[in-house]
Amino acid sequence: MVGLLDNVNDKMTMDFKAAGDQLFLIGTSRNDINSSEYLHKVKKVEFSPAPHFDLEEEATLQNKIAELIKAGVIASAHDISEGGLVVTLLESCFNRNLGVEVTAAKADIRKDAYWFGEAQSRVVVSVKADKVDAFKKVVGNHPYEQLGQVTSGAIKVDGKDWGTIDAWKNKYDTAIENLLAGHESEHALSAL
């Protein structure tokens, strides 16, 4: 995808900037696990319906994200897609070796759907502590949830210790070579 950025000051990156920054999910969490990597790889469900997507909802979300960027109230933004919310959070931690302490904001959604669902029209943003009030004013009535905060490297999800960002980054960076080195390498290579 290629786009045009009229003002370089409006650029936004996906990486979290500093421990203590607050984390928000912009958009609506859904009880939707369809066509997710989790459903396919962990639960071994090869075919399922597409995850939730509504074009008008997506356009509204993207306009809100652009407004938040122009207002200077967010430090990062990363869309939720392949792998769901957990992968989005981890990817945003990798560049600066930061971590997260997060809690599911929606108790009425299955935990696996909340953390690994790939329903669209959701973006994770980080906000400096001194800009939270300004952020909430700009976000207005658009749906959002407070997730938690950025840490110096520890990963905690729903109060459980998930290790450190170094361990997760190693798994992420070596996933393909480990797959090809394992017993599935012949099958993987024959599929190419």
C-alpha positions as CSV (number, residue, x, y, z in Angstrom):
1,M,0.0,0.0,0.0
2,V,1.2,3.5,-0.9
3,G,-0.1,6.7,0.5
4,L,0.7,10.4,0.5
5,L,1.5,12.2,3.7
6,D,0.9,15.9,3.2
7,N,2.8,16.9,6.4
8,V,5.8,14.9,7.7
9,N,4.8,16.0,11.2
10,D,1.7,13.9,10.9
11,K,3.6,10.6,10.6
12,M,3.0,7.9,13.2
13,T,4.9,4.8,14.0
14,M,3.6,1.6,15.6
15,D,6.3,1.2,18.3
16,F,5.6,2.1,21.9
17,K,7.9,4.9,23.1
18,A,8.4,4.6,26.9
19,A,7.5,2.7,30.0
20,G,4.6,4.3,31.7
21,D,2.8,5.3,28.5
22,Q,-0.9,4.4,28.7
23,L,-2.5,1.9,26.3
24,F,-5.9,2.1,24.7
25,L,-7.8,0.1,22.1
26,I,-9.7,2.3,19.7
27,G,-12.7,0.6,18.2
28,T,-15.1,-2.2,19.4
29,S,-13.9,-5.5,20.8
30,R,-16.1,-8.4,19.5
31,N,-16.7,-12.0,20.6
32,D,-15.2,-13.0,17.2
33,I,-12.5,-15.6,16.7
34,N,-13.3,-16.4,13.0
35,S,-10.5,-17.0,10.6
36,S,-7.9,-16.1,13.2
37,E,-4.4,-17.6,13.3
38,Y,-5.3,-18.8,16.8
39,L,-8.4,-20.7,15.5
40,H,-6.4,-22.2,12.7
41,K,-3.1,-23.0,14.3
42,V,-4.0,-23.7,17.9
43,K,-7.6,-25.1,17.6
44,K,-6.9,-26.7,14.2
45,V,-10.0,-25.2,12.5
46,E,-9.0,-24.8,8.9
47,F,-12.1,-23.1,7.6
48,S,-14.3,-20.6,9.3
49,P,-16.2,-17.4,8.3
50,A,-14.3,-14.2,7.8
51,P,-13.8,-12.0,10.9
52,H,-16.1,-9.0,11.5
53,F,-15.6,-6.1,9.0
54,D,-17.8,-3.1,8.2
55,L,-16.5,-0.6,5.7
56,E,-18.2,2.4,7.3
57,E,-16.9,1.5,10.7
58,E,-13.4,1.2,9.3
59,A,-13.6,4.6,7.6
60,T,-14.9,6.2,10.9
61,L,-12.0,4.6,12.8
62,Q,-9.4,5.7,10.3
63,N,-10.7,9.3,10.4
64,K,-10.6,9.2,14.2
65,I,-7.0,7.9,14.2
66,A,-6.0,10.7,11.8
67,E,-7.7,13.2,14.1
68,L,-5.8,11.8,17.1
69,I,-2.5,12.0,15.2
70,K,-3.1,15.6,14.0
71,A,-4.0,16.6,17.6
72,G,-0.7,15.2,18.8
73,V,-2.3,13.2,21.6
74,I,-1.0,9.7,20.7
75,A,2.6,8.4,20.7
76,S,2.0,5.3,18.5
77,A,-0.8,3.5,16.6
78,H,-0.9,-0.1,15.4
79,D,-3.9,-1.8,13.8
80,I,-5.1,-5.2,15.1
81,S,-4.8,-7.8,12.4
82,E,-3.0,-11.2,12.0
83,G,-2.6,-12.7,15.5
84,G,-5.0,-10.4,17.2
85,L,-4.5,-8.0,20.1
86,V,-1.6,-10.0,21.7
87,V,0.5,-10.0,18.6
88,T,-0.3,-6.3,18.0
89,L,0.9,-5.5,21.5
90,L,4.1,-7.6,21.2
91,E,5.0,-6.1,17.8
92,S,4.7,-2.6,19.2
93,C,7.1,-3.6,22.0
94,F,9.9,-5.1,19.9
95,N,11.6,-1.9,18.5
96,R,12.5,-0.5,21.9
97,N,12.4,-3.7,24.0
98,L,9.5,-2.6,26.1
99,G,6.7,-4.7,27.6
100,V,3.1,-4.3,28.6
101,E,0.8,-4.8,31.6
102,V,-2.7,-5.2,30.2
103,T,-6.1,-6.4,31.3
104,A,-9.1,-7.4,29.2
105,A,-11.6,-4.6,29.4
106,K,-14.6,-6.7,28.3
107,A,-15.6,-9.4,30.7
108,D,-18.5,-10.5,28.4
109,I,-16.1,-11.6,25.6
110,R,-14.3,-15.0,25.5
111,K,-10.7,-14.6,26.5
112,D,-9.4,-16.2,23.4
113,A,-11.6,-14.0,21.2
114,Y,-10.5,-10.9,23.1
115,W,-6.8,-11.5,22.9
116,F,-6.5,-13.5,19.6
117,G,-9.5,-12.5,17.6
118,E,-8.9,-10.7,14.3
119,A,-12.1,-8.6,14.0
120,Q,-11.2,-5.5,12.1
121,S,-11.6,-1.8,12.8
122,R,-9.5,-1.7,15.9
123,V,-6.2,0.1,16.6
124,V,-4.0,0.0,19.7
125,V,-2.6,3.4,20.6
126,S,-0.1,4.6,23.3
127,V,-0.6,7.9,25.1
128,K,1.9,9.8,27.3
129,A,0.5,10.0,30.8
130,D,0.3,13.8,30.7
131,K,-1.8,13.6,27.5
132,V,-4.5,11.2,28.6
133,D,-7.1,13.9,29.4
134,A,-6.5,15.5,26.0
135,F,-6.7,12.1,24.3
136,K,-10.0,11.3,25.9
137,K,-11.4,14.7,24.8
138,V,-10.3,14.2,21.2
139,V,-11.5,10.5,21.1
140,G,-14.9,11.8,22.3
141,N,-17.8,9.3,21.8
142,H,-15.8,6.9,19.6
143,P,-15.6,3.5,21.2
144,Y,-12.4,2.8,23.1
145,E,-11.1,0.7,26.0
146,Q,-8.2,1.4,28.4
147,L,-5.9,-1.7,28.3
148,G,-3.1,-0.9,30.7
149,Q,0.4,0.5,30.3
150,V,3.8,0.1,28.7
151,T,6.5,-1.5,31.0
152,S,10.3,-1.7,30.8
153,G,10.2,-5.2,29.4
154,A,7.9,-7.5,31.4
155,I,4.8,-8.9,29.8
156,K,1.7,-9.3,32.0
157,V,-1.7,-10.2,30.7
158,D,-4.7,-10.3,33.0
159,G,-2.4,-10.4,36.0
160,K,-0.4,-13.4,34.7
161,D,3.4,-13.2,34.0
162,W,4.0,-14.0,30.4
163,G,7.8,-13.5,30.6
164,T,9.8,-10.8,29.0
165,I,9.9,-9.1,25.6
166,D,13.3,-10.6,24.8
167,A,11.9,-14.1,24.9
168,W,8.9,-13.2,22.8
169,K,11.0,-11.3,20.3
170,N,13.3,-14.3,19.9
171,K,10.2,-16.6,19.2
172,Y,8.9,-14.0,16.7
173,D,12.2,-13.6,14.9
174,T,13.0,-17.3,14.7
175,A,9.6,-18.8,13.9
176,I,10.2,-19.6,10.3
177,E,13.7,-21.0,10.7
178,N,12.5,-23.1,13.7
179,L,9.6,-24.4,11.6
180,L,11.9,-25.3,8.7
181,A,14.4,-26.9,11.0
182,G,11.8,-29.1,12.7
183,H,10.0,-32.3,11.5
184,E,7.7,-30.2,9.5
185,S,10.4,-28.9,7.2
186,E,9.9,-31.4,4.5
187,H,6.2,-30.7,4.4
188,A,6.8,-27.0,4.4
189,L,9.4,-27.1,1.7
190,S,7.3,-29.4,-0.5
191,A,4.4,-26.9,-0.3
192,L,6.6,-24.2,-1.9
